[in-house]
Amino acid sequence: MDHVWSTYRPLLDEVERHIEKGVDSEVAIINQVARYTLQSGGKRLRPLLLLISARLCGEVKPNHLRLAQVIEFIHTATLLHDDVIDNATLRRGVVPARTIWGNKTSILVGDYLYTLAICQSVAMENTQINYALSTACRRMSEGETLQLAHQCHYDMTEDTYLRIIEYKTATLLSASCRLGAIGNTSEEKQEAVARFGLRLGIAYQIADDTLDYVAEDERFGKSLGTDIHEGKVTLPLLHLFENASPSDRERLREITGQRRIYRKDLTYIIEQMKRHHSISYAMQTAQRYTDLAKRELDPFKDSIHCQALLTVSDYVVRRGH
């Protein structure tokens, strides 16, 4: 994956300059909070996907650099809001903005970044771009709300879980890929690269949810069991509840119903996941979506840009293993 980052580094550096200049409010605290969150260790995966898709389908134009900035503003807005909803104490290995400036400020700065992104998009006067971004924002809000509605619902269906992560995470990766293709290629290929992003986004979130039970490492910026502490129902846990014995399922309900999940309880859950192959099931599901994503690239000629997307596909499911 390192060679992919290095290949597109000059373009990503330009995007970074756009991001730094783009936050320029007359309200000082908005600039402080936005820049703090934007600079808190994100890898810029969504801008990278946009730039690779642009090169895959044609060329990187000035608007693509602006759109990569817009995408990162939207993504950062969701992080600010998510941290408030989740009462997060750690984000990407650093203290989140809500801990420093408070929940109210984090929400308002998130709103500012959303609005700033849409204003910059509208200024491009391109209906396709505006529709892609507004649809993505609507879907992400639906996904976040759907997840909240199913908090601690361990009888939730796998289809519902997949819909949540499609809306909440995959839709913005899909939009990133589509925005790189708009104006560069046919409608058919735009749809293909957008579907690639959607399947990739689903794989990415399943893998990320699974890492919550296997990766305790400062690289990931969270400790084991963060999701279960927040009442988030993810695929490994769904699989475990479905396959556990009635007595084990009852104990799992007792544990997850507690106000606080103790280390010994988390250890028990992880041991049960290993026993019932819940972690491997989730990673196999992520791999299946990765394979589906790769197939969407069949209409494109082989190139370093096509290979870069294939490399990113492998990265999202292997980064913690």
N, C-alpha and C positions, 0 to 999 in steps of 0.2 A: 504493500500500500504506500510505502514511503516514496516510491518512484512516481506514483500518481500525484501525490501532493507536490513533489518537486517539479513535475512537468507543468502544472498549472499555477505554480507559486507566483510568477510575475503577474498573472491576471488576478489572483487572489490578493496580492499586495495592492493592486489598484482598487479592488473592492474595499479593502481595509481603509484605504484613504477616503473613499466615498463615505464609509460608515463614520469615520472620525469627524468628517466635515458636516455630515448630514444632521447630526444632533446639535442644534444651534438655537435653543429656546432663549427667550428673554428672561425666563424664570430659572435662576441658577440651580436650584435643587433638582429640577428636571434633568439638566445636563449632567449633574453629579450622579444621580441614580441610574440614568440610562447608560452613561459611559462605564460606570462600575459594572453593571450587569453585562453589557456588550463585551467587556474586556475580561470577563471572568472565566477564561479558559475554554470557550467553545471552539470546536474544530472547524466550523464553517462548512459542514457537510452539505447543507442545502445550497449555498452559493456555488460550491464545487460541482454539484450535480447540474445546476443551471448552466455553468460554463462548459462542462463537458458535453452536455446536450446541444448547446449552441454550436460547438465545434463539430460534433457528430453530424449535425444537420446542415451546416454551412460555415458560418463565421461568427466570431464574437463582435457584436456591434456596440456602440456607446450605450445604447439603451439596456443591453444585457448587464453591463456593469451597474447601472442604476437599479435594475430589477434585482440583482443579487443583493444589493443594499436593502431594498424594500423587503425582500424575503427574510433577511436577517432581523430587520426591525420587527416584523410580524412574529417571528419565532421568539425573539427576546421578550416581546409583550406577553406571549403565552407563558414564558418562564416566570415572569413577575407575578402573573395572576395565579399560576399553579402553586407557587411557593406559599402564597397566602392561603389558598384552599387546603393545601396539605400540611400547613403549619411547619414547613420545612426548616430545618436547622443547618442544612448543608446542601450546597449546590455546586457540582463540579469541584468538590474539594475545598470550597471557600464558603464563608458565611454569606447567606443570601441578603439581598437588599432589605427585605422585610425586617430582619433582625437589627439592622443599623438604623433605618429610617422609619420603620413601622409599616403596618399593613395598609393603612389608608394611602400613604404616599406611594407605595409599591403599586397599588391598584390604579391610582391616577396616572402615574408615569407609564404603566402598561397601556392605559387608554390613549395617552399621548402618542406612544410609538405606533399603535394601531392607526390612529388618525393621520399621523405623519406619513406612514407607509401608503395609505390610500390617497392622500393628497399628491404624493409624488407619482403614484400610478396614474391618477386622473390627468396629471399634467402631460402625460405621454400621448393622450388623445387616441388611444387604441382600444376599441371595444373588446377585442379578444383578450387582451391583457387584463382589463378591468374586470371582465366576467370571470376569468380564471382566478384572480386574487379574491374577489368578493365571494365567490363560491367556496373557496378554500377557507376563508374566515368564518363563513356561516357553518360549514361542516365541522370545523374545529370547536366552535361553541356548542354545537349539538353533541359532539363526542364527549366533551368535558361534562356537560350536563347529564348525559346518559350514564357516564361512569359514576357520577355523584349519586344518581338515582339508584344505582346498583351496588353502592358501597356496602360491604359485608354480606352481600347476597351470594353465599357459596353454592347455592343451587342454580345460579345463573347458567344459561346454556353457552356452549362454546361459540355458537353463532352470534350471540349477543356480545360476547367478549371480542370477537373478531370485528364486529361492526363498530364497537367503541374505539378500537385501536386504528381501524381504517379511517374513521372520521377525525380522531384526535391527533394522530401522528402521520399516517400515510398520505392524507390528502395534501399536506403542505409539501412533502417530497414529490408527490405527483405534479403539483403545480409548478414546482421548481424546474422539473424536467420539461414540462409543457412550455413554460416561458422561454426556455432556451431554444425551443423548436419553432415558436411562433415567428412568422416572417422569414423563416429559413428553409422550410420544406413544405410538403403537401399536408393536407388535413389528415390523410391516412397515417402518415408517419408521425405527425403530432400526437395523434391518439395512441399510437404504439408506444412512443417514449413516455407518454403520460401513464399508460398502464404499467410500463416498466417501473416507474417511480412509485405507483400505488402498491404493487406487489412487494417491491423492495422495502417500502415503508412498513408494511405489515410484518415482514421478516425481521426488520430492525427492531420493532417494538416487542415482538415475541422474545427475541434474543435478549433484549434489555431487561424485560420482566424476569427472564430465567436467571440472568446474572445476579439478580437480587438474592438468589438462594445459593449461589456458588462462588461469587467473587467479592471478597473482602479486601479491597486494595485501594490505595489512595488515587490510583488512576481513574477510578470510576466515581470517586467523590461521594460514596455512601457506604454504609455498613450493611452487613447481612440483615435481611428481614425488614428493610425500610418500608416496602409496600404493604406487608401484612400489618405493621404497626399503624399504617394510615388507612387500613380497611380496604385496600385496593385488591380486587379479585382478579388474579391473572391466571394464565393457562396452566402453569405447574400446579397451582393450588386447586383449580377446577378439576384437573385430572385426578389429583389425589383424593378429593372428596368423592368423586365418582367411583373410584376403585378400592377405597378403603373398606375394611370390614365394618359392620354396624357398630361394634364397640369402639373401634378406632375412630370412626366418623363422629361418634358421640364425644369422644375426648377432644377431637379436633374442634368441634363446635364450642366446647367449654373453653378451650385455649383462645380461640379467635374471638370469643365473646367477652374476654377479659379487657379491662381498661388498659392494662399494661401486659405486653408479651415479654416474659422473662427468657433469659438465655437458654435455660434448660428446656423450656417449651419450644423455642425455636429449633434447638438441636433435635428434639423429638420430631418436629415437622419435617426437617430436612432428612432425617433418617427414614421416615416414612416415604418421602418422595423418592429416595434412592431405592427403597424396597419395592415400590410400585412403578419404578421407571418413569416417574412423572417428569423429571428434568430431561431425560433423553427423549421422551415423547414431545415435549415442547420444542426442543432443539431440532428434532426431525421435522416438526411442523414448520418451523422457521426455514429450514433447508428446502422444504417443498415449495414455499413461497418464493424463495430465492431462485429456484429452478424455473418457476413460472415466469419470474421477472426476466431471466436471461432469454427465454424463448421470445419475448416481445422484441428483442433486438434482431431477430431473424431478417426483417426487411432491410436492414442496413448493411452496407458493405463492410467487410472487415477493415479495421483501421486502428491506429493507436487510441483513438477516442472510444471506439467500440470496446476495445480491450480494457480501457480504463474503467468503463462502466461494469464490465464483467469482474474486474478486480475489486471494485467497490462492493459489488454483490457478495463476493466471498468474504470481504472484510466484515460486513455487518453481522454475520453469524459466527465468525471465528475470533473476534477481537478479544474475547475473554476466555478462550480455551487454548 
